[in-house]
């Protein structure tokens, strides 16, 4: 669902003014997720149970799905997406 640009322009301007980076394309979102994953991987480098957030990471795929598919879920309810990824994780464990 696309929101009317006139409605969101003031919010977009305020968030950008506060320093948030605007991401409008899938490529921009993917780049931001990759940047975030690198930072999180570094923060968790000493944890032997930590699973890296590389391109094959189920957690990273779930985050991307929530961003792009969450908006089309009934009533914005994202639990079915999360459930799907939890099932995949359990099946691969």
N, C-alpha and C positions, 0 to 999 in steps of 0.2 A: 504494500500500500504506500503510495506516494503522498506526502503531506503537501498542502498548498505552500509554496515558497514564501508567500506574504506572511503566513503564520509563523514560520520557523526562522525567518531572517533575523528578527531581533534576538532570539535565543542563540542563534549561530554567532552573531556578532559579539554578544556578551561572552560566550564561551571562548571564542577566539581571542578576545581582548584579555581574558584571564589566563591565556597561555596554552589552551588546549589546541592540539593540532587537528585540523579538519581532514578527514579521510573520505573521499568521494568515490573512489574506484576500488574494485576487488584487488588490484595490484597494490594500491596504497595500504589497504588493510593487511594484506599478506606481508608486506614489508614491515609494517608496524608489529605484527605478530612475531615475525622472525627476530626483530630487534628486541622485543620483550622476552622472547624465549632465550636468547643469548644471555640477557641479564639474569634471568631466573636460573639458568643453568650454572652461571658463575656463582650466584648466591648459594646454590645447593651443592657445590662441587665436593664438599666434605662429607656429604650424606651418602653412605653406601647403599641405601635403599632408594635413592632418588633415580627416577627414569628421565633421561634427557628429553627435551622438547625439540627433537629434530623433525624433519619433514614427514617421517613415518610415525611420529608420536600420536597416539590415540587422543591424548589430552589436547594437543594442538588442533587436531582435526575436530574435536568436540567444540573447542572455542570458536573455530571458524564456522562450524555449522550453526552455533547459537547466534552468531552475528548475522549470517546470511539467510538462515532458514527460520530463525526465531520470529522474525516479523510476519511470517505467513502461518504461524501456528495458530490454532483456534484460540481466540481470546489472549494471545500472547503467551499461552501456557507452554513452557519449554520442557516440562518434565518428560514428554515422550522422546524428545531428542536425547536428553541426558540418559534416560533408561536404555535407549538403543546403544549408546556408547559404553555404558556400564556392562551390558550384556556382552558386547564385543570384548571388553577387557577380561571378563570372567571366562569367556570361551578360550581366550589366548593364554590364560594363566596356567 
